[in-house]
């Protein structure tokens, strides 16, 4: 009887262990979803995963190229914007809307001279390559006129005395040579105005102020 009880006990324990093992296997299979897959199914699954990974890598590479392109475009845009700002600054400076500094000459005019004589002098400066001109701090821009008789000169509503200064930015050597050459404008004005005195001083650094005049066109507009 004892041996029979032992056999029954061992059988029950074995049965219980078998049930636990089967339950564990089924649990693993349910959790992984792979237990019931065939080798062919698993191979196909791996191939699909590899394909998806390649597609993701391709998308990542595409996004990286787009990022690099956008970064480069931004850099080009900033460079272009900087160049445009520099061009605008230069145009505004030479148009008279901003102060201009550089080498040039200072001209001291003393004595009798009329408005036409001063205008002839300014034209000679322009022809010699002057890039910016001011008379007694008044910037000469298109439309600026020195007018009046001897002793009554004015420019942009500013009265010029018997002695006034003209400043011009440009090559000091070229400007000085053009004004003082034999038969040049100074010699010509000296014939018409005997008591006129004009002295030219080359300078390494001078400043010509911006105009106070409104340069907005009245009749013209940009043609784009």
DRENLUM-861634 format. One record per residue (C-alpha): residue number from 1; residue in one letter; x, y, z. Coordinates in nm, 3 decimals, padded with zeros to 5 digits. Each point is the difference from the previous one (the first is absolute). Layout:
! residues N
> NUM_A_X_Y_Z
...
! end
This chain:
! residues 224
> 1_X_00.000_00.000_00.000
> 2_X_00.284_00.238_00.077
> 3_X_00.162_-00.061_-00.335
> 4_X_-00.332_00.063_-00.175
> 5_X_-00.044_00.332_00.181
> 6_X_00.351_00.103_-00.103
> 7_X_-00.070_-00.082_-00.362
> 8_X_-00.320_00.202_00.009
> 9_X_00.176_00.294_00.163
> 10_X_00.278_-00.008_-00.259
> 11_X_-00.258_-00.018_-00.282
> 12_X_-00.190_00.298_00.137
> 13_X_00.319_00.205_00.039
> 14_X_00.110_-00.093_-00.352
> 15_X_-00.339_00.096_-00.138
> 16_X_00.011_00.333_00.179
> 17_X_00.349_00.071_-00.132
> 18_X_-00.116_-00.090_-00.349
> 19_X_-00.293_00.241_00.025
> 20_X_00.230_00.280_00.124
> 21_X_00.252_-00.058_-00.280
> 22_X_-00.271_00.005_-00.269
> 23_X_-00.152_00.315_00.148
> 24_X_00.343_00.167_00.004
> 25_X_00.065_-00.092_-00.364
> 26_X_-00.340_00.130_-00.104
> 27_X_00.057_00.318_00.196
> 28_X_00.335_00.062_-00.172
> 29_X_-00.152_-00.073_-00.337
> 30_X_-00.288_00.240_00.066
> 31_X_00.233_00.275_00.116
> 32_X_00.251_-00.018_-00.284
> 33_X_-00.240_-00.079_-00.281
> 34_X_00.281_-00.195_-00.163
> 35_X_-00.040_-00.343_00.153
> 36_X_-00.245_-00.115_-00.263
> 37_X_00.186_00.158_-00.294
> 38_X_00.171_-00.219_-00.253
> 39_X_00.357_00.051_-00.109
> 40_X_-00.125_00.141_-00.331
> 41_X_-00.230_00.243_00.182
> 42_X_00.283_00.112_00.225
> 43_X_00.230_00.051_-00.300
> 44_X_-00.265_00.212_-00.171
> 45_X_-00.052_00.199_00.319
> 46_X_00.372_00.072_00.029
> 47_X_00.013_00.103_-00.366
> 48_X_-00.292_00.240_00.051
> 49_X_00.166_00.150_00.304
> 50_X_00.322_00.049_-00.198
> 51_X_-00.196_00.170_-00.279
> 52_X_-00.170_00.232_00.246
> 53_X_00.335_00.082_00.158
> 54_X_00.146_00.086_-00.341
> 55_X_-00.298_00.224_-00.074
> 56_X_00.045_00.177_00.333
> 57_X_00.371_00.044_-00.069
> 58_X_-00.091_00.149_-00.339
> 59_X_-00.243_00.243_00.161
> 60_X_00.262_00.100_00.255
> 61_X_00.254_00.061_-00.277
> 62_X_-00.255_00.207_-00.195
> 63_X_-00.081_00.211_00.305
> 64_X_00.370_00.052_00.069
> 65_X_00.052_00.119_-00.359
> 66_X_-00.296_00.235_00.032
> 67_X_00.138_00.138_00.325
> 68_X_00.341_00.054_-00.159
> 69_X_-00.164_00.171_-00.299
> 70_X_-00.207_00.227_00.224
> 71_X_00.306_00.086_00.207
> 72_X_00.197_00.083_-00.314
> 73_X_-00.289_00.204_-00.141
> 74_X_-00.024_00.193_00.324
> 75_X_00.372_00.070_-00.010
> 76_X_-00.030_00.116_-00.362
> 77_X_-00.302_00.210_00.092
> 78_X_00.184_00.167_00.285
> 79_X_00.299_00.064_-00.225
> 80_X_-00.223_00.141_-00.273
> 81_X_-00.184_00.217_00.253
> 82_X_00.334_00.128_00.131
> 83_X_00.111_00.085_-00.353
> 84_X_-00.328_00.178_-00.069
> 85_X_00.038_00.203_00.319
> 86_X_00.357_00.093_-00.097
> 87_X_-00.115_00.103_-00.349
> 88_X_-00.283_00.206_00.148
> 89_X_00.238_00.174_00.241
> 90_X_00.236_00.083_-00.286
> 91_X_-00.279_00.129_-00.226
> 92_X_-00.150_00.212_00.277
> 93_X_00.344_00.141_00.083
> 94_X_00.081_00.107_-00.355
> 95_X_-00.357_00.123_-00.061
> 96_X_00.045_00.242_00.287
> 97_X_-00.222_-00.168_00.258
> 98_X_00.289_-00.090_00.231
> 99_X_00.326_00.152_00.116
> 100_X_00.303_-00.095_-00.206
> 101_X_00.358_-00.014_00.124
> 102_X_00.324_-00.047_-00.192
> 103_X_00.294_00.177_-00.156
> 104_X_-00.052_00.315_-00.204
> 105_X_00.061_00.373_-00.004
> 106_X_-00.102_00.315_00.181
> 107_X_-00.042_00.312_-00.214
> 108_X_-00.007_00.345_00.157
> 109_X_-00.173_00.261_-00.218
> 110_X_00.042_00.367_00.094
> 111_X_-00.090_00.315_-00.188
> 112_X_-00.252_00.093_-00.265
> 113_X_-00.168_-00.271_-00.204
> 114_X_-00.355_-00.054_-00.120
> 115_X_-00.221_-00.308_00.007
> 116_X_00.084_-00.105_-00.356
> 117_X_00.370_00.010_00.079
> 118_X_-00.049_-00.233_00.299
> 119_X_-00.219_-00.231_-00.212
> 120_X_00.278_-00.020_-00.261
> 121_X_00.243_-00.090_00.279
> 122_X_-00.229_-00.275_00.129
> 123_X_-00.043_-00.140_-00.352
> 124_X_00.377_-00.021_-00.031
> 125_X_00.014_-00.194_00.327
> 126_X_-00.264_-00.245_-00.126
> 127_X_00.187_-00.043_-00.329
> 128_X_00.322_-00.070_00.190
> 129_X_-00.163_-00.286_00.188
> 130_X_-00.122_00.155_00.325
> 131_X_-00.228_-00.255_00.169
> 132_X_-00.160_00.233_00.255
> 133_X_00.005_00.379_00.036
> 134_X_-00.114_00.242_00.269
> 135_X_00.012_00.378_00.028
> 136_X_00.017_00.130_00.356
> 137_X_-00.154_-00.323_00.125
> 138_X_-00.277_-00.009_-00.263
> 139_X_00.009_-00.320_-00.205
> 140_X_-00.020_00.058_-00.375
> 141_X_-00.255_-00.238_-00.154
> 142_X_-00.195_00.001_-00.325
> 143_X_-00.207_00.317_00.004
> 144_X_00.235_00.191_00.228
> 145_X_00.089_00.338_-00.152
> 146_X_00.237_00.271_00.115
> 147_X_-00.170_00.320_-00.105
> 148_X_00.021_00.374_00.051
> 149_X_00.213_00.296_-00.105
> 150_X_00.342_00.091_00.130
> 151_X_-00.027_00.046_00.375
> 152_X_-00.342_-00.168_00.019
> 153_X_00.060_-00.371_-00.055
> 154_X_-00.215_-00.271_00.152
> 155_X_-00.045_-00.376_-00.025
> 156_X_-00.302_-00.195_00.131
> 157_X_-00.116_00.321_00.173
> 158_X_00.336_00.029_00.182
> 159_X_00.176_00.333_-00.048
> 160_X_00.366_-00.017_-00.107
> 161_X_00.228_00.270_00.132
> 162_X_00.292_00.168_-00.169
> 163_X_00.210_-00.305_00.088
> 164_X_-00.126_-00.357_-00.001
> 165_X_00.131_-00.357_-00.015
> 166_X_-00.071_-00.270_-00.256
> 167_X_00.079_-00.360_00.094
> 168_X_00.020_-00.279_-00.253
> 169_X_00.071_-00.371_00.044
> 170_X_00.209_-00.165_-00.270
> 171_X_00.360_-00.046_-00.100
> 172_X_00.188_00.298_00.152
> 173_X_00.261_-00.011_-00.276
> 174_X_-00.247_-00.012_-00.288
> 175_X_-00.234_00.262_00.145
> 176_X_00.285_00.238_00.086
> 177_X_00.166_-00.048_-00.338
> 178_X_-00.324_00.060_-00.190
> 179_X_-00.080_00.323_00.187
> 180_X_00.347_00.154_00.001
> 181_X_00.122_-00.095_-00.351
> 182_X_00.095_00.272_-00.239
> 183_X_-00.315_00.128_-00.169
> 184_X_-00.216_-00.187_00.253
> 185_X_-00.305_00.126_00.180
> 186_X_00.194_00.198_00.263
> 187_X_00.193_00.182_-00.272
> 188_X_-00.322_00.067_-00.193
> 189_X_-00.182_00.142_00.303
> 190_X_00.300_00.217_00.089
> 191_X_-00.037_00.172_-00.338
> 192_X_-00.371_00.071_00.055
> 193_X_00.037_00.089_00.369
> 194_X_00.344_00.162_00.055
> 195_X_-00.030_00.029_00.380
> 196_X_-00.109_-00.363_00.040
> 197_X_00.228_-00.227_00.206
> 198_X_-00.032_-00.380_-00.014
> 199_X_00.231_-00.232_00.196
> 200_X_-00.008_-00.380_-00.020
> 201_X_00.116_-00.226_00.287
> 202_X_00.025_-00.379_-00.049
> 203_X_-00.120_-00.195_00.304
> 204_X_00.030_-00.367_00.094
> 205_X_-00.329_-00.001_00.190
> 206_X_-00.302_00.226_-00.027
> 207_X_-00.373_-00.040_00.060
> 208_X_-00.284_00.121_-00.219
> 209_X_-00.337_00.013_00.177
> 210_X_-00.330_-00.140_-00.125
> 211_X_-00.247_00.227_-00.169
> 212_X_-00.293_00.150_00.190
> 213_X_-00.197_00.020_-00.320
> 214_X_-00.292_-00.234_-00.078
> 215_X_00.116_-00.202_-00.299
> 216_X_-00.334_-00.177_-00.059
> 217_X_-00.090_00.036_-00.371
> 218_X_-00.315_00.197_-00.076
> 219_X_-00.071_-00.114_-00.355
> 220_X_00.211_-00.309_-00.045
> 221_X_-00.049_-00.347_00.142
> 222_X_00.201_-00.325_-00.025
> 223_X_-00.068_-00.203_-00.316
> 224_X_00.015_-00.367_00.096
! end
